Amino acid sequence: MWFFINISDLIQITSITISSLISIISIIIAVKSLRVTKKSIEDANKPYIACYIDMVEVGHFQKYFIIKNFGRTPATIIDIKFDLLIEGLGRNGKIDSLKGSILAPNQKAITAIKVDEKRKFSVTITYKDMQNNIVTNTYHLNSGFSSDLILKYS
């Protein structure tokens, strides 16, 4: 037995099918958009702990090792490792007291480095954010970066 579909029924079935497909595609696009937005917000608001060496010359010359949170949320420092023992850094070449500490956004920890220290070394910092995501970054530093600079005053 053959069923005959008139034109009106065919148009209605086609319209329902197309509307359903458009709805499904719209839902898929909305879910993907929400995921991208969520990731974008998380990336914009995560902590970013970095370290660097800075120098100051005001009457005398001094170098500093700095660890700073450049991000927008706090981070807990889990570990700090140096590939070399930097004797002129912190107390006896160690800054272990920072382990377990929280660095707030834009907060920094500073310690002096001996002016005559001129080695290249690496620092690996492991920290976790407020969602317990663990991040490990390695920084390659040159403590002699300013050894040949002469500041002139006019």
N, CA, C and O of each residue as an XYZ file, in Angstrom:
616
protein
N       0.835     -1.172      0.000
C       0.000      0.000      0.000
C       0.881      1.235      0.000
O       1.752      1.411      0.852
N       0.635      2.050     -0.945
C       1.409      3.273     -1.103
C       0.727      4.417     -0.402
O      -0.491      4.590     -0.454
N       1.573      5.201      0.262
C       1.042      6.414      0.876
C       1.387      7.578     -0.023
O       2.515      7.728     -0.491
N       0.433      8.349     -0.236
C       0.644      9.528     -1.063
C       0.675     10.740     -0.157
O      -0.237     10.970      0.637
N       1.753     11.520     -0.294
C       1.903     12.738      0.507
C       1.623     13.908     -0.411
O       2.203     14.045     -1.489
N       0.724     14.736      0.050
C       0.438     15.895     -0.783
C       1.505     16.970     -0.541
O       2.314     16.847      0.379
N       1.507     17.960     -1.319
C       2.518     19.027     -1.292
C       2.521     19.728      0.056
O       3.596     20.020      0.580
N       1.412     19.998      0.612
C       1.313     20.696      1.904
C       1.996     19.882      3.006
O       2.736     20.443      3.814
N       1.762     18.590      3.049
C       2.399     17.726      4.049
C       3.920     17.679      3.834
O       4.676     17.697      4.805
N       4.361     17.621      2.609
C       5.782     17.590      2.293
C       6.471     18.880      2.751
O       7.577     18.842      3.291
N       5.823     19.993      2.536
C       6.371     21.283      2.962
C       6.456     21.328      4.486
O       7.451     21.807      5.030
N       5.447     20.847      5.171
C       5.466     20.844      6.631
C       6.582     19.932      7.175
O       7.293     20.318      8.103
N       6.735     18.750      6.613
C       7.783     17.816      7.054
C       9.163     18.424      6.798
O      10.047     18.333      7.649
N       9.347     19.034      5.645
C      10.620     19.674      5.309
C      10.904     20.828      6.264
O      12.036     20.981      6.723
N       9.911     21.629      6.566
C      10.078     22.765      7.485
C      10.453     22.284      8.886
O      11.334     22.860      9.523
N       9.797     21.243      9.362
C      10.089     20.694     10.698
C      11.519     20.140     10.726
O      12.251     20.354     11.693
N      11.909     19.437      9.677
C      13.259     18.862      9.615
C      14.317     19.962      9.600
O      15.300     19.882     10.336
N      14.130     20.969      8.785
C      15.095     22.075      8.704
C      15.143     22.838     10.027
O      16.227     23.187     10.496
N      14.002     23.099     10.626
C      13.970     23.798     11.919
C      14.688     22.993     12.997
O      15.414     23.558     13.814
N      14.490     21.690     13.000
C      15.168     20.829     13.977
C      16.676     20.850     13.769
O      17.430     20.948     14.737
N      17.121     20.760     12.535
C      18.549     20.808     12.242
C      19.157     22.142     12.672
O      20.232     22.173     13.270
N      18.481     23.224     12.372
C      18.974     24.553     12.765
C      19.044     24.666     14.285
O      19.995     25.241     14.814
N      18.063     24.131     14.987
C      18.069     24.162     16.457
C      19.236     23.362     17.018
O      19.921     23.815     17.936
N      19.461     22.181     16.471
C      20.574     21.338     16.939
C      21.911     22.030     16.678
O      22.775     22.050     17.554
N      22.088     22.587     15.501
C      23.327     23.303     15.174
C      23.507     24.506     16.093
O      24.621     24.773     16.544
N      22.433     25.233     16.376
C      22.509     26.392     17.277
C      22.925     25.979     18.681
O      23.723     26.665     19.319
N      22.395     24.871     19.161
C      22.770     24.379     20.498
C      24.248     23.989     20.521
O      24.954     24.299     21.480
N      24.717     23.318     19.482
C      26.133     22.923     19.409
C      27.033     24.161     19.405
O      28.036     24.205     20.117
N      26.676     25.152     18.615
C      27.468     26.387     18.553
C      27.451     27.100     19.901
O      28.486     27.605     20.335
N      26.312     27.151     20.567
C      26.212     27.817     21.873
C      27.071     27.115     22.919
O      27.739     27.779     23.712
N      27.063     25.786     22.933
C      27.883     25.030     23.897
C      29.364     25.279     23.638
O      30.122     25.510     24.580
N      29.788     25.236     22.377
C      31.185     25.506     22.050
C      31.566     26.930     22.436
O      32.659     27.161     22.951
N      30.693     27.861     22.197
C      30.952     29.261     22.550
C      31.101     29.429     24.066
O      31.969     30.168     24.530
N      30.254     28.745     24.829
C      30.361     28.814     26.292
C      31.680     28.221     26.776
O      32.297     28.762     27.693
N      32.118     27.124     26.176
C      33.403     26.521     26.561
C      34.565     27.466     26.266
O      35.466     27.626     27.089
N      34.541     28.092     25.086
C      35.605     29.026     24.718
C      35.597     30.235     25.660
O      36.655     30.700     26.086
N      34.418     30.736     25.979
C      34.309     31.875     26.893
C      34.817     31.510     28.279
O      35.525     32.300     28.903
N      34.469     30.332     28.767
C      34.928     29.885     30.085
C      36.450     29.792     30.112
O      37.086     30.265     31.054
N      37.037     29.182     29.080
C      38.492     29.054     29.017
C      39.146     30.424     28.926
O      40.177     30.666     29.555
N      38.563     31.302     28.162
C      39.100     32.654     28.010
C      39.095     33.401     29.345
O      40.061     34.090     29.674
N      38.014     33.268     30.112
C      37.921     33.914     31.424
C      38.938     33.307     32.384
O      39.597     34.030     33.131
N      39.069     31.985     32.368
C      40.054     31.325     33.240
C      41.469     31.765     32.897
O      42.262     32.057     33.792
N      41.795     31.816     31.595
C      43.132     32.231     31.176
C      43.412     33.692     31.548
O      44.528     34.032     31.939
N      42.412     34.536     31.428
C      42.601     35.955     31.756
C      42.773     36.180     33.251
O      43.384     37.168     33.659
N      42.250     35.287     34.063
C      42.273     35.489     35.503
C      43.190     34.546     36.264
O      43.146     34.508     37.493
N      44.010     33.792     35.569
C      44.887     32.859     36.273
C      46.137     33.579     36.775
O      46.496     34.643     36.271
N      46.792     32.990     37.768
C      48.053     33.576     38.223
C      49.167     33.273     37.218
O      49.098     32.295     36.473
N      50.171     34.107     37.211
C      51.340     33.863     36.387
C      52.569     34.258     37.199
O      52.902     35.438     37.314
N      53.231     33.260     37.754
C      54.412     33.482     38.579
C      55.643     33.457     37.673
O      55.839     32.516     36.904
N      56.458     34.484     37.769
C      57.696     34.558     36.993
C      58.810     35.069     37.893
O      58.554     35.651     38.947
N      60.040     34.848     37.467
C      61.173     35.379     38.215
C      62.111     36.094     37.252
O      62.158     35.789     36.061
N      62.848     37.041     37.792
C      63.790     37.804     36.986
C      64.815     38.456     37.900
O      64.675     38.455     39.123
N      65.838     39.008     37.284
C      66.878     39.729     38.021
C      66.763     41.192     37.648
O      66.601     41.537     36.478
N      66.848     42.044     38.648
C      66.777     43.485     38.428
C      67.983     44.127     39.083
O      68.597     43.536     39.972
N      68.327     45.323     38.656
C      69.441     46.044     39.266
C      69.017     47.452     39.609
O      68.140     48.033     38.970
N      69.656     47.987     40.628
C      69.384     49.348     41.063
C      70.725     50.015     41.326
O      71.614     49.428     41.942
N      70.859     51.239     40.856
C      72.063     52.010     41.173
C      71.633     53.362     41.706
O      71.239     54.255     40.955
N      71.716     53.490     43.005
C      71.412     54.746     43.676
C      72.511     54.931     44.732
O      72.370     54.496     45.875
N      73.571     55.566     44.338
C      74.702     55.705     45.246
C      75.587     54.476     45.239
O      76.808     54.602     45.322
N      75.016     53.314     45.143
C      75.751     52.062     45.006
C      74.946     51.141     44.097
O      73.769     51.378     43.826
N      75.598     50.104     43.642
C      74.999     49.170     42.693
C      74.516     47.939     43.447
O      75.255     47.391     44.266
N      73.288     47.494     43.185
C      72.755     46.297     43.836
C      71.912     45.513     42.839
O      71.192     46.094     42.027
N      72.009     44.180     42.909
C      71.188     43.298     42.076
C      70.209     42.558     42.964
O      70.505     42.245     44.118
N      69.019     42.279     42.400
C      67.969     41.586     43.143
C      67.390     40.457     42.305
O      67.229     40.583     41.091
N      67.083     39.358     42.971
C      66.337     38.251     42.380
C      64.891     38.435     42.829
O      64.619     38.559     44.023
N      63.961     38.451     41.866
C      62.561     38.757     42.159
C      61.664     37.646     41.627
O      61.812     37.199     40.490
N      60.742     37.212     42.463
C      59.670     36.309     42.047
C      58.381     37.103     42.192
O      58.088     37.620     43.270
N      57.610     37.203     41.118
C      56.417     38.047     41.135
C      55.231     37.329     40.499
O      55.385     36.569     39.543
N      54.049     37.586     41.047
C      52.802     37.098     40.458
C      52.265     38.188     39.537
O      51.721     39.189     40.002
N      52.419     37.989     38.235
C      51.931     38.938     37.245
C      50.458     38.689     36.887
O      49.884     39.421     36.081
N      49.858     37.671     37.477
C      48.483     37.300     37.159
C      47.454     38.097     37.939
O      47.770     39.091     38.594
N      46.204     37.630     37.849
C      45.087     38.343     38.464
C      44.468     37.609     39.644
O      43.511     38.093     40.248
N      45.015     36.437     39.975
C      44.533     35.680     41.132
C      45.736     35.149     41.906
O      46.835     35.069     41.358
N      45.540     34.787     43.170
C      46.655     34.289     43.981
C      47.162     32.934     43.504
O      46.461     32.195     42.814
N      48.402     32.627     43.892
C      49.005     31.333     43.590
C      49.821     30.894     44.797
O      50.396     31.721     45.505
N      49.864     29.596     45.023
C      50.661     29.024     46.101
C      51.911     28.405     45.496
O      51.827     27.551     44.613
N      53.069     28.840     45.977
C      54.328     28.294     45.479
C      54.542     26.922     46.115
O      54.563     26.792     47.339
N      54.698     25.919     45.288
C      54.912     24.559     45.760
C      56.403     24.261     45.867
O      56.854     23.678     46.853
N      57.171     24.661     44.847
C      58.595     24.336     44.852
C      59.369     25.356     44.026
O      58.852     25.915     43.059
N      60.618     25.588     44.427
C      61.556     26.432     43.686
C      62.873     25.669     43.636
O      63.432     25.311     44.673
N      63.366     25.423     42.420
C      64.616     24.687     42.256
C      65.568     25.478     41.370
O      65.160     26.061     40.365
N      66.841     25.491     41.752
C      67.895     26.111     40.976
C      68.799     25.014     40.424
O      69.051     24.019     41.102
N      69.289     25.189     39.198
C      70.202     24.192     38.652
C      71.622     24.363     39.185
O      72.442     23.453     39.059
N      71.923     25.526     39.783
C      73.219     25.796     40.398
C      72.990     26.351     41.797
O      71.935     26.918     42.081
N      73.963     26.189     42.655
C      73.905     26.829     43.961
C      74.387     28.264     43.791
O      75.549     28.491     43.454
N      73.524     29.213     44.017
C      73.862     30.629     43.911
C      74.112     31.123     45.335
O      73.179     31.524     46.031
N      75.374     31.091     45.763
C      75.709     31.393     47.151
C      75.323     32.802     47.562
O      74.998     33.042     48.724
N      75.353     33.725     46.634
C      75.019     35.115     46.961
C      73.538     35.418     46.892
O      73.147     36.585     46.862
N      72.711     34.394     46.866
C      71.259     34.568     46.762
C      70.601     34.223     48.088
O      70.859     33.160     48.653
N      69.763     35.104     48.583
C      69.022     34.811     49.810
C      69.950     34.485     50.961
O      70.981     35.136     51.133
N      69.600     33.495     51.739
C      70.446     33.033     52.841
C      71.095     31.723     52.424
O      70.419     30.703     52.286
N      72.394     31.751     52.228
C      73.162     30.564     51.843
C      72.696     29.946     50.528
O      72.744     28.727     50.360
N      72.247     30.782     49.600
C      71.852     30.289     48.285
C      70.483     29.644     48.239
O      70.149     28.981     47.257
N      69.686     29.821     49.274
C      68.359     29.190     49.304
C      67.278     30.212     49.614
O      67.492     31.193     50.325
N      66.117     29.942     49.055
C      64.925     30.742     49.370
C      63.749     29.790     49.627
O      62.628     30.019     49.173
N      64.038     28.732     50.360
C      63.034     27.706     50.636
C      61.856     28.223     51.454
O      60.797     27.596     51.461
N      62.014     29.346     52.139
C      60.915     29.861     52.959
C      59.713     30.274     52.110
O      58.618     30.455     52.643
N      59.902     30.425     50.804
C      58.776     30.779     49.928
C      57.888     29.582     49.607
O      56.743     29.752     49.189
N      58.411     28.371     49.800
C      57.604     27.181     49.509
C      56.407     27.142     50.446
O      56.544     27.282     51.662
N      55.241     26.952     49.865
C      54.005     26.937     50.645
C      53.410     28.312     50.848
O      52.338     28.444     51.438
N      54.090     29.338     50.367
C      53.593     30.715     50.507
C      52.657     31.070     49.364
O      52.754     30.529     48.262
N      51.763     31.978     49.651
C      50.836     32.477     48.632
C      51.322     33.836     48.164
O      51.643     34.709     48.969
N      51.372     34.002     46.838
C      51.660     35.312     46.261
C      50.362     35.859     45.688
O      49.761     35.262     44.796
N      49.939     37.001     46.212
C      48.740     37.673     45.724
C      49.050     38.325     44.374
O      50.219     38.455     44.009
N      48.032     38.733     43.635
C      48.283     39.415     42.365
C      49.190     40.635     42.575
O      48.969     41.437     43.482
N      50.197     40.757     41.733
C      51.202     41.826     41.756
C      52.113     41.802     42.977
O      52.941     42.700     43.128
N      51.992     40.821     43.840
C      52.904     40.717     44.970
C      54.206     40.092     44.489
O      54.215     39.254     43.587
N      55.310     40.516     45.110
C      56.601     39.961     44.729
C      57.440     39.695     45.960
O      57.275     40.331     47.001
N      58.341     38.744     45.818
C      59.321     38.424     46.844
C      60.678     38.799     46.260
O      61.016     38.417     45.140
N      61.447     39.551     47.037
C      62.725     40.077     46.555
C      63.835     39.675     47.512
O      63.666     39.721     48.730
N      64.974     39.278     46.947
C      66.168     39.041     47.750
C      67.374     39.529     46.963
O      67.383     39.511     45.732
N      68.374     39.959     47.684
C      69.584     40.484     47.039
C      70.432     39.349     46.468
O      70.411     38.219     46.956
N      71.164     39.686     45.434
C      72.175     38.806     44.855
C      73.495     39.568     44.948
O      73.528     40.780     44.731
N      74.555     38.882     45.262
C      75.855     39.546     45.321
C      76.161     40.198     43.979
O      75.909     39.621     42.921
N      76.701     41.394     44.040
C      76.979     42.160     42.830
C      77.970     41.436     41.933
O      77.874     41.535     40.709
N      78.924     40.707     42.515
C      79.931     40.035     41.702
C      79.446     38.698     41.121
O      80.206     38.033     40.416
N      78.221     38.296     41.394
C      77.639     37.066     40.818
C      77.346     37.314     39.347
O      76.577     38.212     39.004
N      77.966     36.510     38.470
C      77.824     36.736     37.026
C      77.634     35.432     36.273
O      78.220     35.247     35.206
N      76.834     34.535     36.801
C      76.611     33.250     36.141
C      75.224     33.190     35.512
O      74.305     33.920     35.884
N      75.119     32.297     34.554
C      73.806     31.965     33.990
C      73.290     30.758     34.758
O      74.044     29.825     35.033
N      72.004     30.773     35.105
C      71.410     29.660     35.834
C      69.937     29.546     35.486
O      69.348     30.461     34.912
N      69.359     28.427     35.837
C      67.935     28.189     35.576
C      67.194     28.031     36.896
O      67.715     27.473     37.862
N      65.976     28.533     36.912
C      65.095     28.422     38.074
C      63.807     27.766     37.603
O      63.197     28.202     36.626
N      63.396     26.710     38.308
C      62.124     26.056     38.005
C      61.181     26.313     39.167
O      61.459     25.950     40.310
N      60.060     26.947     38.848
C      59.060     27.284     39.860
C      57.798     26.477     39.581
O      57.283     26.473     38.463
N      57.310     25.795     40.612
C      56.059     25.055     40.522
C      55.076     25.713     41.472
O      55.386     25.947     42.640
N      53.887     26.009     40.964
C      52.864     26.649     41.787
C      51.484     26.133     41.405
O      51.296     25.537     40.344
N      50.521     26.375     42.296
C      49.145     25.977     41.985
C      48.223     27.173     42.124
O      48.452     28.072     42.933
N      47.175     27.161     41.311
C      46.202     28.245     41.356
C      45.052     27.887     42.290
O      45.106     26.863     42.972
N      44.034     28.702     42.329
C      42.912     28.509     43.247
C      42.063     27.289     42.890
O      41.303     26.801     43.726
N      42.184     26.790     41.651
C      41.459     25.583     41.235
C      42.342     24.338     41.365
O      41.996     23.272     40.855
N      43.478     24.477     42.047
C      44.447     23.396     42.257
C      45.097     22.889     40.968
O      45.589     21.761     40.926
N      45.102     23.712     39.921
C      45.859     23.381     38.717
C      47.326     23.666     39.006
O      47.667     24.738     39.505
N      48.186     22.716     38.697
C      49.612     22.868     38.974
C      50.334     23.292     37.702
O      50.136     22.709     36.637
N      51.177     24.320     37.831
C      51.928     24.873     36.710
C      53.408     24.844     37.067
O      53.787     25.198     38.184
N      54.243     24.422     36.123
C      55.694     24.435     36.306
C      56.319     25.204     35.150
O      56.085     24.889     33.984
N      57.121     26.223     35.487
C      57.824     27.018     34.484
C      59.302     27.063     34.832
O      59.671     27.116     36.006
N      60.144     27.041     33.811
C      61.584     27.178     34.005
C      62.044     28.481     33.357
O      61.684     28.787     32.221
N      62.842     29.236     34.098
C      63.361     30.521     33.635
C      64.878     30.439     33.581
O      65.514     29.958     34.519
N      65.454     30.908     32.488
C      66.902     30.910     32.299
C      67.366     32.349     32.525
O      67.037     33.254     31.757
N      68.135     32.538     33.591
C      68.537     33.884     33.989
C      70.046     34.059     33.853
O      70.811     33.096     33.898
N      70.450     35.311     33.686
C      71.859     35.675     33.603
C      72.113     36.739     34.660
O      71.733     37.897     34.487
N      72.750     36.349     35.746
C      72.965     37.310     36.832
C      74.040     38.342     36.488
O      74.236     39.301     37.234
N      74.729     38.154     35.375
C      75.717     39.139     34.940
C      75.201     40.040     33.839
O      75.990     40.676     33.140
N      73.882     40.108     33.669
C      73.317     40.855     32.545
C      73.677     42.336     32.563
O      73.668     42.970     31.508
N      73.989     42.902     33.704
C      74.244     44.341     33.783
C      75.696     44.659     34.097
O      76.022     45.804     34.413
N      76.573     43.668     34.014
C      77.948     43.876     34.451
C      78.739     44.856     33.591
O      79.712     45.438     34.069
N      78.352     45.048     32.360
C      79.105     45.980     31.508
C      78.357     47.287     31.238
O      78.728     48.042     30.339
N      77.311     47.550     32.010
C      76.574     48.802     31.844
C      77.215     49.897     32.693
O      77.585     49.674     33.846
N      77.337     51.060     32.111
C      77.827     52.225     32.851
C      76.731     53.278     32.779
O      76.293     53.667     31.696
N      76.308     53.719     33.917
C      75.277     54.751     33.957
C      75.953     56.116     34.055
O      76.809     56.328     34.913
N      75.573     57.030     33.185
C      76.136     58.392     33.194
C      75.093     59.341     33.737
O      73.905     59.226     33.437
N      75.544     60.256     34.520
C      74.672     61.294     35.060
C      75.131     62.632     34.482
O      76.328     62.915     34.434
N      74.176     63.451     34.046
C      74.578     64.731     33.470
C      74.409     65.848     34.455
O      74.701     67.001     34.137
